[in-house]
């Protein structure tokens, strides 16, 4: 049951990341923000 929850959370996170990248591709002004997110994401996620 716990594995399912973690798996679902991971999937949501992947979808979120993909959505962010797609938005960045469409809206260049988000590029700088996205770069920061990519840079700090590993730290924030632990």
mmCIF entry with sequence, helices, sheets and N, C-alpha, C, O atoms, coordinates in Angstrom:
data_MODEL
# 
_entry.id   MODEL 
# 
_entity.id                         1 
_entity.type                       polymer 
_entity.pdbx_number_of_molecules   1 
# 
_entity_poly.entity_id                      1 
_entity_poly.type                           'polypeptide(L)' 
_entity_poly.nstd_linkage                   no 
_entity_poly.nstd_monomer                   no 
_entity_poly.pdbx_seq_one_letter_code       
;(UNK)(UNK)(UNK)(UNK)(UNK)(UNK)(UNK)(UNK)(UNK)(UNK)(UNK)(UNK)(UNK)(UNK)(UNK)(UNK)
(UNK)(UNK)(UNK)(UNK)(UNK)(UNK)(UNK)(UNK)(UNK)(UNK)(UNK)(UNK)(UNK)(UNK)(UNK)(UNK)
(UNK)(UNK)(UNK)(UNK)(UNK)(UNK)(UNK)(UNK)(UNK)(UNK)(UNK)(UNK)(UNK)(UNK)
;
_entity_poly.pdbx_seq_one_letter_code_can   XXXXXXXXXXXXXXXXXXXXXXXXXXXXXXXXXXXXXXXXXXXXXX 
_entity_poly.pdbx_strand_id                 A 
# 
loop_
_entity_poly_seq.entity_id 
_entity_poly_seq.num 
_entity_poly_seq.mon_id 
_entity_poly_seq.hetero 
1 1  UNK n 
1 2  UNK n 
1 3  UNK n 
1 4  UNK n 
1 5  UNK n 
1 6  UNK n 
1 7  UNK n 
1 8  UNK n 
1 9  UNK n 
1 10 UNK n 
1 11 UNK n 
1 12 UNK n 
1 13 UNK n 
1 14 UNK n 
1 15 UNK n 
1 16 UNK n 
1 17 UNK n 
1 18 UNK n 
1 19 UNK n 
1 20 UNK n 
1 21 UNK n 
1 22 UNK n 
1 23 UNK n 
1 24 UNK n 
1 25 UNK n 
1 26 UNK n 
1 27 UNK n 
1 28 UNK n 
1 29 UNK n 
1 30 UNK n 
1 31 UNK n 
1 32 UNK n 
1 33 UNK n 
1 34 UNK n 
1 35 UNK n 
1 36 UNK n 
1 37 UNK n 
1 38 UNK n 
1 39 UNK n 
1 40 UNK n 
1 41 UNK n 
1 42 UNK n 
1 43 UNK n 
1 44 UNK n 
1 45 UNK n 
1 46 UNK n 
# 
_struct_asym.id          A 
_struct_asym.entity_id   1 
# 
loop_
_struct_conf.conf_type_id 
_struct_conf.id 
_struct_conf.pdbx_PDB_helix_id 
_struct_conf.beg_label_comp_id 
_struct_conf.beg_label_asym_id 
_struct_conf.beg_label_seq_id 
_struct_conf.pdbx_beg_PDB_ins_code 
_struct_conf.end_label_comp_id 
_struct_conf.end_label_asym_id 
_struct_conf.end_label_seq_id 
_struct_conf.pdbx_end_PDB_ins_code 
_struct_conf.beg_auth_comp_id 
_struct_conf.beg_auth_asym_id 
_struct_conf.beg_auth_seq_id 
_struct_conf.end_auth_comp_id 
_struct_conf.end_auth_asym_id 
_struct_conf.end_auth_seq_id 
_struct_conf.pdbx_PDB_helix_class 
_struct_conf.details 
_struct_conf.pdbx_PDB_helix_length 
HELX_P HELX_P1 AA1 UNK A 2  ? UNK A 26 ? UNK A 2  UNK A 26 1 ? 25 
HELX_P HELX_P2 AA2 UNK A 28 ? UNK A 30 ? UNK A 28 UNK A 30 5 ? 3  
HELX_P HELX_P3 AA3 UNK A 31 ? UNK A 45 ? UNK A 31 UNK A 45 1 ? 15 
# 
_struct_conf_type.id          HELX_P 
_struct_conf_type.criteria    ? 
_struct_conf_type.reference   ? 
# 
loop_
_atom_site.group_PDB 
_atom_site.id 
_atom_site.type_symbol 
_atom_site.label_atom_id 
_atom_site.label_alt_id 
_atom_site.label_comp_id 
_atom_site.label_asym_id 
_atom_site.label_entity_id 
_atom_site.label_seq_id 
_atom_site.pdbx_PDB_ins_code 
_atom_site.Cartn_x 
_atom_site.Cartn_y 
_atom_site.Cartn_z 
_atom_site.occupancy 
_atom_site.B_iso_or_equiv 
_atom_site.pdbx_formal_charge 
_atom_site.auth_seq_id 
_atom_site.auth_comp_id 
_atom_site.auth_asym_id 
_atom_site.auth_atom_id 
_atom_site.pdbx_PDB_model_num 
ATOM 1   N N  . UNK A 1 1  ? 0.843  -1.203 0.000   1.00 0.00 ? 1  UNK A N  1 
ATOM 2   C CA . UNK A 1 1  ? 0.000  0.000  0.000   1.00 0.00 ? 1  UNK A CA 1 
ATOM 3   C C  . UNK A 1 1  ? 0.883  1.259  0.000   1.00 0.00 ? 1  UNK A C  1 
ATOM 4   O O  . UNK A 1 1  ? 0.647  2.197  -0.762  1.00 0.00 ? 1  UNK A O  1 
ATOM 5   N N  . UNK A 1 2  ? 1.892  1.259  0.863   1.00 0.00 ? 2  UNK A N  1 
ATOM 6   C CA . UNK A 1 2  ? 2.803  2.402  0.926   1.00 0.00 ? 2  UNK A CA 1 
ATOM 7   C C  . UNK A 1 2  ? 3.550  2.570  -0.390  1.00 0.00 ? 2  UNK A C  1 
ATOM 8   O O  . UNK A 1 2  ? 3.749  3.690  -0.861  1.00 0.00 ? 2  UNK A O  1 
ATOM 9   N N  . UNK A 1 3  ? 3.964  1.451  -0.981  1.00 0.00 ? 3  UNK A N  1 
ATOM 10  C CA . UNK A 1 3  ? 4.672  1.506  -2.267  1.00 0.00 ? 3  UNK A CA 1 
ATOM 11  C C  . UNK A 1 3  ? 3.787  2.154  -3.326  1.00 0.00 ? 3  UNK A C  1 
ATOM 12  O O  . UNK A 1 3  ? 4.263  2.939  -4.146  1.00 0.00 ? 3  UNK A O  1 
ATOM 13  N N  . UNK A 1 4  ? 2.507  1.825  -3.305  1.00 0.00 ? 4  UNK A N  1 
ATOM 14  C CA . UNK A 1 4  ? 1.579  2.411  -4.275  1.00 0.00 ? 4  UNK A CA 1 
ATOM 15  C C  . UNK A 1 4  ? 1.497  3.923  -4.106  1.00 0.00 ? 4  UNK A C  1 
ATOM 16  O O  . UNK A 1 4  ? 1.489  4.670  -5.085  1.00 0.00 ? 4  UNK A O  1 
ATOM 17  N N  . UNK A 1 5  ? 1.436  4.367  -2.845  1.00 0.00 ? 5  UNK A N  1 
ATOM 18  C CA . UNK A 1 5  ? 1.356  5.804  -2.559  1.00 0.00 ? 5  UNK A CA 1 
ATOM 19  C C  . UNK A 1 5  ? 2.606  6.516  -3.073  1.00 0.00 ? 5  UNK A C  1 
ATOM 20  O O  . UNK A 1 5  ? 2.516  7.551  -3.734  1.00 0.00 ? 5  UNK A O  1 
ATOM 21  N N  . UNK A 1 6  ? 3.772  5.948  -2.761  1.00 0.00 ? 6  UNK A N  1 
ATOM 22  C CA . UNK A 1 6  ? 5.029  6.551  -3.198  1.00 0.00 ? 6  UNK A CA 1 
ATOM 23  C C  . UNK A 1 6  ? 5.112  6.572  -4.722  1.00 0.00 ? 6  UNK A C  1 
ATOM 24  O O  . UNK A 1 6  ? 5.585  7.537  -5.323  1.00 0.00 ? 6  UNK A O  1 
ATOM 25  N N  . UNK A 1 7  ? 4.646  5.494  -5.326  1.00 0.00 ? 7  UNK A N  1 
ATOM 26  C CA . UNK A 1 7  ? 4.683  5.408  -6.785  1.00 0.00 ? 7  UNK A CA 1 
ATOM 27  C C  . UNK A 1 7  ? 3.800  6.490  -7.397  1.00 0.00 ? 7  UNK A C  1 
ATOM 28  O O  . UNK A 1 7  ? 4.173  7.136  -8.376  1.00 0.00 ? 7  UNK A O  1 
ATOM 29  N N  . UNK A 1 8  ? 2.622  6.676  -6.800  1.00 0.00 ? 8  UNK A N  1 
ATOM 30  C CA . UNK A 1 8  ? 1.683  7.681  -7.305  1.00 0.00 ? 8  UNK A CA 1 
ATOM 31  C C  . UNK A 1 8  ? 2.288  9.082  -7.162  1.00 0.00 ? 8  UNK A C  1 
ATOM 32  O O  . UNK A 1 8  ? 2.183  9.908  -8.069  1.00 0.00 ? 8  UNK A O  1 
ATOM 33  N N  . UNK A 1 9  ? 2.924  9.337  -6.010  1.00 0.00 ? 9  UNK A N  1 
ATOM 34  C CA . UNK A 1 9  ? 3.552  10.645 -5.783  1.00 0.00 ? 9  UNK A CA 1 
ATOM 35  C C  . UNK A 1 9  ? 4.664  10.892 -6.796  1.00 0.00 ? 9  UNK A C  1 
ATOM 36  O O  . UNK A 1 9  ? 4.793  11.991 -7.336  1.00 0.00 ? 9  UNK A O  1 
ATOM 37  N N  . UNK A 1 10 ? 5.467  9.859  -7.047  1.00 0.00 ? 10 UNK A N  1 
ATOM 38  C CA . UNK A 1 10 ? 6.551  9.981  -8.024  1.00 0.00 ? 10 UNK A CA 1 
ATOM 39  C C  . UNK A 1 10 ? 5.984  10.294 -9.401  1.00 0.00 ? 10 UNK A C  1 
ATOM 40  O O  . UNK A 1 10 ? 6.519  11.132 -10.127 1.00 0.00 ? 10 UNK A O  1 
ATOM 41  N N  . UNK A 1 11 ? 4.896  9.615  -9.755  1.00 0.00 ? 11 UNK A N  1 
ATOM 42  C CA . UNK A 1 11 ? 4.264  9.838  -11.058 1.00 0.00 ? 11 UNK A CA 1 
ATOM 43  C C  . UNK A 1 11 ? 3.753  11.268 -11.167 1.00 0.00 ? 11 UNK A C  1 
ATOM 44  O O  . UNK A 1 11 ? 3.930  11.920 -12.196 1.00 0.00 ? 11 UNK A O  1 
ATOM 45  N N  . UNK A 1 12 ? 3.113  11.756 -10.096 1.00 0.00 ? 12 UNK A N  1 
ATOM 46  C CA . UNK A 1 12 ? 2.621  13.136 -10.097 1.00 0.00 ? 12 UNK A CA 1 
ATOM 47  C C  . UNK A 1 12 ? 3.773  14.108 -10.293 1.00 0.00 ? 12 UNK A C  1 
ATOM 48  O O  . UNK A 1 12 ? 3.666  15.080 -11.040 1.00 0.00 ? 12 UNK A O  1 
ATOM 49  N N  . UNK A 1 13 ? 4.881  13.828 -9.605  1.00 0.00 ? 13 UNK A N  1 
ATOM 50  C CA . UNK A 1 13 ? 6.037  14.714 -9.672  1.00 0.00 ? 13 UNK A CA 1 
ATOM 51  C C  . UNK A 1 13 ? 6.595  14.733 -11.091 1.00 0.00 ? 13 UNK A C  1 
ATOM 52  O O  . UNK A 1 13 ? 6.968  15.786 -11.607 1.00 0.00 ? 13 UNK A O  1 
ATOM 53  N N  . UNK A 1 14 ? 6.649  13.561 -11.714 1.00 0.00 ? 14 UNK A N  1 
ATOM 54  C CA . UNK A 1 14 ? 7.149  13.464 -13.088 1.00 0.00 ? 14 UNK A CA 1 
ATOM 55  C C  . UNK A 1 14 ? 6.239  14.253 -14.023 1.00 0.00 ? 14 UNK A C  1 
ATOM 56  O O  . UNK A 1 14 ? 6.717  14.986 -14.889 1.00 0.00 ? 14 UNK A O  1 
ATOM 57  N N  . UNK A 1 15 ? 4.927  14.102 -13.846 1.00 0.00 ? 15 UNK A N  1 
ATOM 58  C CA . UNK A 1 15 ? 3.975  14.837 -14.683 1.00 0.00 ? 15 UNK A CA 1 
ATOM 59  C C  . UNK A 1 15 ? 4.134  16.340 -14.479 1.00 0.00 ? 15 UNK A C  1 
ATOM 60  O O  . UNK A 1 15 ? 4.064  17.117 -15.431 1.00 0.00 ? 15 UNK A O  1 
ATOM 61  N N  . UNK A 1 16 ? 4.348  16.739 -13.228 1.00 0.00 ? 16 UNK A N  1 
ATOM 62  C CA . UNK A 1 16 ? 4.534  18.151 -12.907 1.00 0.00 ? 16 UNK A CA 1 
ATOM 63  C C  . UNK A 1 16 ? 5.775  18.688 -13.599 1.00 0.00 ? 16 UNK A C  1 
ATOM 64  O O  . UNK A 1 16 ? 5.747  19.756 -14.210 1.00 0.00 ? 16 UNK A O  1 
ATOM 65  N N  . UNK A 1 17 ? 6.885  17.924 -13.494 1.00 0.00 ? 17 UNK A N  1 
ATOM 66  C CA . UNK A 1 17 ? 8.133  18.345 -14.127 1.00 0.00 ? 17 UNK A CA 1 
ATOM 67  C C  . UNK A 1 17 ? 7.958  18.459 -15.627 1.00 0.00 ? 17 UNK A C  1 
ATOM 68  O O  . UNK A 1 17 ? 8.418  19.423 -16.239 1.00 0.00 ? 17 UNK A O  1 
ATOM 69  N N  . UNK A 1 18 ? 7.295  17.478 -16.222 1.00 0.00 ? 18 UNK A N  1 
ATOM 70  C CA . UNK A 1 18 ? 7.076  17.484 -17.673 1.00 0.00 ? 18 UNK A CA 1 
ATOM 71  C C  . UNK A 1 18 ? 6.237  18.693 -18.071 1.00 0.00 ? 18 UNK A C  1 
ATOM 72  O O  . UNK A 1 18 ? 6.532  19.367 -19.059 1.00 0.00 ? 18 UNK A O  1 
ATOM 73  N N  . UNK A 1 19 ? 5.192  18.961 -17.296 1.00 0.00 ? 19 UNK A N  1 
ATOM 74  C CA . UNK A 1 19 ? 4.336  20.110 -17.578 1.00 0.00 ? 19 UNK A CA 1 
ATOM 75  C C  . UNK A 1 19 ? 5.105  21.412 -17.491 1.00 0.00 ? 19 UNK A C  1 
ATOM 76  O O  . UNK A 1 19 ? 4.911  22.311 -18.309 1.00 0.00 ? 19 UNK A O  1 
ATOM 77  N N  . UNK A 1 20 ? 5.988  21.513 -16.491 1.00 0.00 ? 20 UNK A N  1 
ATOM 78  C CA . UNK A 1 20 ? 6.796  22.720 -16.327 1.00 0.00 ? 20 UNK A CA 1 
ATOM 79  C C  . UNK A 1 20 ? 7.716  22.906 -17.525 1.00 0.00 ? 20 UNK A C  1 
ATOM 80  O O  . UNK A 1 20 ? 7.848  24.009 -18.054 1.00 0.00 ? 20 UNK A O  1 
ATOM 81  N N  . UNK A 1 21 ? 8.354  21.811 -17.948 1.00 0.00 ? 21 UNK A N  1 
ATOM 82  C CA . UNK A 1 21 ? 9.268  21.888 -19.093 1.00 0.00 ? 21 UNK A CA 1 
ATOM 83  C C  . UNK A 1 21 ? 8.505  22.295 -20.358 1.00 0.00 ? 21 UNK A C  1 
ATOM 84  O O  . UNK A 1 21 ? 8.997  23.090 -21.159 1.00 0.00 ? 21 UNK A O  1 
ATOM 85  N N  . UNK A 1 22 ? 7.297  21.739 -20.529 1.00 0.00 ? 22 UNK A N  1 
ATOM 86  C CA . UNK A 1 22 ? 6.499  22.088 -21.707 1.00 0.00 ? 22 UNK A CA 1 
ATOM 87  C C  . UNK A 1 22 ? 6.133  23.570 -21.674 1.00 0.00 ? 22 UNK A C  1 
ATOM 88  O O  . UNK A 1 22 ? 6.181  24.247 -22.701 1.00 0.00 ? 22 UNK A O  1 
ATOM 89  N N  . UNK A 1 23 ? 5.773  24.065 -20.513 1.00 0.00 ? 23 UNK A N  1 
ATOM 90  C CA . UNK A 1 23 ? 5.404  25.475 -20.378 1.00 0.00 ? 23 UNK A CA 1 
ATOM 91  C C  . UNK A 1 23 ? 6.602  26.364 -20.699 1.00 0.00 ? 23 UNK A C  1 
ATOM 92  O O  . UNK A 1 23 ? 6.476  27.389 -21.369 1.00 0.00 ? 23 UNK A O  1 
ATOM 93  N N  . UNK A 1 24 ? 7.763  25.947 -20.206 1.00 0.00 ? 24 UNK A N  1 
ATOM 94  C CA . UNK A 1 24 ? 8.985  26.713 -20.450 1.00 0.00 ? 24 UNK A CA 1 
ATOM 95  C C  . UNK A 1 24 ? 9.283  26.774 -21.948 1.00 0.00 ? 24 UNK A C  1 
ATOM 96  O O  . UNK A 1 24 ? 9.687  27.812 -22.474 1.00 0.00 ? 24 UNK A O  1 
ATOM 97  N N  . UNK A 1 25 ? 9.077  25.646 -22.621 1.00 0.00 ? 25 UNK A N  1 
ATOM 98  C CA . UNK A 1 25 ? 9.326  25.600 -24.061 1.00 0.00 ? 25 UNK A CA 1 
ATOM 99  C C  . UNK A 1 25 ? 8.404  26.586 -24.787 1.00 0.00 ? 25 UNK A C  1 
ATOM 100 O O  . UNK A 1 25 ? 8.786  27.171 -25.801 1.00 0.00 ? 25 UNK A O  1 
ATOM 101 N N  . UNK A 1 26 ? 7.194  26.763 -24.260 1.00 0.00 ? 26 UNK A N  1 
ATOM 102 C CA . UNK A 1 26 ? 6.227  27.653 -24.890 1.00 0.00 ? 26 UNK A CA 1 
ATOM 103 C C  . UNK A 1 26 ? 6.467  29.112 -24.482 1.00 0.00 ? 26 UNK A C  1 
ATOM 104 O O  . UNK A 1 26 ? 6.305  30.027 -25.289 1.00 0.00 ? 26 UNK A O  1 
ATOM 105 N N  . UNK A 1 27 ? 6.856  29.313 -23.212 1.00 0.00 ? 27 UNK A N  1 
ATOM 106 C CA . UNK A 1 27 ? 7.018  30.678 -22.705 1.00 0.00 ? 27 UNK A CA 1 
ATOM 107 C C  . UNK A 1 27 ? 8.459  30.914 -22.263 1.00 0.00 ? 27 UNK A C  1 
ATOM 108 O O  . UNK A 1 27 ? 8.842  30.516 -21.163 1.00 0.00 ? 27 UNK A O  1 
ATOM 109 N N  . UNK A 1 28 ? 9.261  31.560 -23.113 1.00 0.00 ? 28 UNK A N  1 
ATOM 110 C CA . UNK A 1 28 ? 10.692 31.746 -22.863 1.00 0.00 ? 28 UNK A CA 1 
ATOM 111 C C  . UNK A 1 28 ? 11.002 32.494 -21.564 1.00 0.00 ? 28 UNK A C  1 
ATOM 112 O O  . UNK A 1 28 ? 12.070 32.303 -20.983 1.00 0.00 ? 28 UNK A O  1 
ATOM 113 N N  . UNK A 1 29 ? 10.087 33.333 -21.110 1.00 0.00 ? 29 UNK A N  1 
ATOM 114 C CA . UNK A 1 29 ? 10.386 34.113 -19.902 1.00 0.00 ? 29 UNK A CA 1 
ATOM 115 C C  . UNK A 1 29 ? 10.488 33.212 -18.670 1.00 0.00 ? 29 UNK A C  1 
ATOM 116 O O  . UNK A 1 29 ? 11.024 33.623 -17.641 1.00 0.00 ? 29 UNK A O  1 
ATOM 117 N N  . UNK A 1 30 ? 9.969  31.970 -18.776 1.00 0.00 ? 30 UNK A N  1 
ATOM 118 C CA . UNK A 1 30 ? 10.074 31.032 -17.658 1.00 0.00 ? 30 UNK A CA 1 
ATOM 119 C C  . UNK A 1 30 ? 11.404 30.283 -17.668 1.00 0.00 ? 30 UNK A C  1 
ATOM 120 O O  . UNK A 1 30 ? 11.719 29.549 -16.731 1.00 0.00 ? 30 UNK A O  1 
ATOM 121 N N  . UNK A 1 31 ? 12.181 30.474 -18.733 1.00 0.00 ? 31 UNK A N  1 
ATOM 122 C CA . UNK A 1 31 ? 13.412 29.708 -18.900 1.00 0.00 ? 31 UNK A CA 1 
ATOM 123 C C  . UNK A 1 31 ? 14.360 29.909 -17.723 1.00 0.00 ? 31 UNK A C  1 
ATOM 124 O O  . UNK A 1 31 ? 14.932 28.943 -17.218 1.00 0.00 ? 31 UNK A O  1 
ATOM 125 N N  . UNK A 1 32 ? 14.531 31.149 -17.284 1.00 0.00 ? 32 UNK A N  1 
ATOM 126 C CA . UNK A 1 32 ? 15.455 31.430 -16.180 1.00 0.00 ? 32 UNK A CA 1 
ATOM 127 C C  . UNK A 1 32 ? 14.966 30.752 -14.899 1.00 0.00 ? 32 UNK A C  1 
ATOM 128 O O  . UNK A 1 32 ? 15.747 30.140 -14.170 1.00 0.00 ? 32 UNK A O  1 
ATOM 129 N N  . UNK A 1 33 ? 13.663 30.870 -14.638 1.00 0.00 ? 33 UNK A N  1 
ATOM 130 C CA . UNK A 1 33 ? 13.067 30.239 -13.462 1.00 0.00 ? 33 UNK A CA 1 
ATOM 131 C C  . UNK A 1 33 ? 13.248 28.729 -13.520 1.00 0.00 ? 33 UNK A C  1 
ATOM 132 O O  . UNK A 1 33 ? 13.604 28.090 -12.529 1.00 0.00 ? 33 UNK A O  1 
ATOM 133 N N  . UNK A 1 34 ? 12.995 28.172 -14.698 1.00 0.00 ? 34 UNK A N  1 
ATOM 134 C CA . UNK A 1 34 ? 13.114 26.721 -14.872 1.00 0.00 ? 34 UNK A CA 1 
ATOM 135 C C  . UNK A 1 34 ? 14.544 26.263 -14.594 1.00 0.00 ? 34 UNK A C  1 
ATOM 136 O O  . UNK A 1 34 ? 14.763 25.216 -13.985 1.00 0.00 ? 34 UNK A O  1 
ATOM 137 N N  . UNK A 1 35 ? 15.507 27.055 -15.045 1.00 0.00 ? 35 UNK A N  1 
ATOM 138 C CA . UNK A 1 35 ? 16.904 26.706 -14.812 1.00 0.00 ? 35 UNK A CA 1 
ATOM 139 C C  . UNK A 1 35 ? 17.194 26.664 -13.314 1.00 0.00 ? 35 UNK A C  1 
ATOM 140 O O  . UNK A 1 35 ? 17.907 25.780 -12.840 1.00 0.00 ? 35 UNK A O  1 
ATOM 141 N N  . UNK A 1 36 ? 16.641 27.616 -12.578 1.00 0.00 ? 36 UNK A N  1 
ATOM 142 C CA . UNK A 1 36 ? 16.820 27.615 -11.121 1.00 0.00 ? 36 UNK A CA 1 
ATOM 143 C C  . UNK A 1 36 ? 16.163 26.387 -10.501 1.00 0.00 ? 36 UNK A C  1 
ATOM 144 O O  . UNK A 1 36 ? 16.730 25.744 -9.617  1.00 0.00 ? 36 UNK A O  1 
ATOM 145 N N  . UNK A 1 37 ? 14.962 26.072 -10.975 1.00 0.00 ? 37 UNK A N  1 
ATOM 146 C CA . UNK A 1 37 ? 14.245 24.902 -10.453 1.00 0.00 ? 37 UNK A CA 1 
ATOM 147 C C  . UNK A 1 37 ? 15.062 23.640 -10.684 1.00 0.00 ? 37 UNK A C  1 
ATOM 148 O O  . UNK A 1 37 ? 15.238 22.823 -9.780  1.00 0.00 ? 37 UNK A O  1 
ATOM 149 N N  . UNK A 1 38 ? 15.555 23.492 -11.899 1.00 0.00 ? 38 UNK A N  1 
ATOM 150 C CA . UNK A 1 38 ? 16.357 22.310 -12.235 1.00 0.00 ? 38 UNK A CA 1 
ATOM 151 C C  . UNK A 1 38 ? 17.614 22.267 -11.364 1.00 0.00 ? 38 UNK A C  1 
ATOM 152 O O  . UNK A 1 38 ? 18.065 21.200 -10.946 1.00 0.00 ? 38 UNK A O  1 
ATOM 153 N N  . UNK A 1 39 ? 18.167 23.457 -11.102 1.00 0.00 ? 39 UNK A N  1 
ATOM 154 C CA . UNK A 1 39 ? 19.399 23.542 -10.339 1.00 0.00 ? 39 UNK A CA 1 
ATOM 155 C C  . UNK A 1 39 ? 19.156 23.139 -8.881  1.00 0.00 ? 39 UNK A C  1 
ATOM 156 O O  . UNK A 1 39 ? 19.975 22.443 -8.281  1.00 0.00 ? 39 UNK A O  1 
ATOM 157 N N  . UNK A 1 40 ? 18.026 23.579 -8.314  1.00 0.00 ? 40 UNK A N  1 
ATOM 158 C CA . UNK A 1 40 ? 17.777 23.362 -6.889  1.00 0.00 ? 40 UNK A CA 1 
ATOM 159 C C  . UNK A 1 40 ? 16.850 22.198 -6.581  1.00 0.00 ? 40 UNK A C  1 
ATOM 160 O O  . UNK A 1 40 ? 16.702 21.816 -5.420  1.00 0.00 ? 40 UNK A O  1 
ATOM 161 N N  . UNK A 1 41 ? 16.220 21.627 -7.611  1.00 0.00 ? 41 UNK A N  1 
ATOM 162 C CA . UNK A 1 41 ? 15.283 20.528 -7.394  1.00 0.00 ? 41 UNK A CA 1 
ATOM 163 C C  . UNK A 1 41 ? 15.904 19.380 -6.585  1.00 0.00 ? 41 UNK A C  1 
ATOM 164 O O  . UNK A 1 41 ? 15.276 18.904 -5.639  1.00 0.00 ? 41 UNK A O  1 
ATOM 165 N N  . UNK A 1 42 ? 17.117 18.922 -6.926  1.00 0.00 ? 42 UNK A N  1 
ATOM 166 C CA . UNK A 1 42 ? 17.716 17.821 -6.154  1.00 0.00 ? 42 UNK A CA 1 
ATOM 167 C C  . UNK A 1 42 ? 17.850 18.163 -4.675  1.00 0.00 ? 42 UNK A C  1 
ATOM 168 O O  . UNK A 1 42 ? 17.672 17.301 -3.815  1.00 0.00 ? 42 UNK A O  1 
ATOM 169 N N  . UNK A 1 43 ? 18.166 19.430 -4.381  1.00 0.00 ? 43 UNK A N  1 
ATOM 170 C CA . UNK A 1 43 ? 18.308 19.855 -2.983  1.00 0.00 ? 43 UNK A CA 1 
ATOM 171 C C  . UNK A 1 43 ? 16.957 19.851 -2.288  1.00 0.00 ? 43 UNK A C  1 
ATOM 172 O O  . UNK A 1 43 ? 16.833 19.381 -1.157  1.00 0.00 ? 43 UNK A O  1 
ATOM 173 N N  . UNK A 1 44 ? 15.940 20.377 -2.971  1.00 0.00 ? 44 UNK A N  1 
ATOM 174 C CA . UNK A 1 44 ? 14.617 20.476 -2.372  1.00 0.00 ? 44 UNK A CA 1 
ATOM 175 C C  . UNK A 1 44 ? 14.008 19.099 -2.138  1.00 0.00 ? 44 UNK A C  1 
ATOM 176 O O  . UNK A 1 44 ? 13.303 18.881 -1.153  1.00 0.00 ? 44 UNK A O  1 
ATOM 177 N N  . UNK A 1 45 ? 14.287 18.176 -3.050  1.00 0.00 ? 45 UNK A N  1 
ATOM 178 C CA . UNK A 1 45 ? 13.703 16.842 -2.934  1.00 0.00 ? 45 UNK A CA 1 
ATOM 179 C C  . UNK A 1 45 ? 14.415 15.992 -1.896  1.00 0.00 ? 45 UNK A C  1 
ATOM 180 O O  . UNK A 1 45 ? 13.913 14.953 -1.468  1.00 0.00 ? 45 UNK A O  1 
ATOM 181 N N  . UNK A 1 46 ? 15.595 16.455 -1.499  1.00 0.00 ? 46 UNK A N  1 
ATOM 182 C CA . UNK A 1 46 ? 16.333 15.669 -0.520  1.00 0.00 ? 46 UNK A CA 1 
ATOM 183 C C  . UNK A 1 46 ? 17.158 14.616 -1.214  1.00 0.00 ? 46 UNK A C  1 
ATOM 184 O O  . UNK A 1 46 ? 17.857 13.846 -0.556  1.00 0.00 ? 46 UNK A O  1 
# 
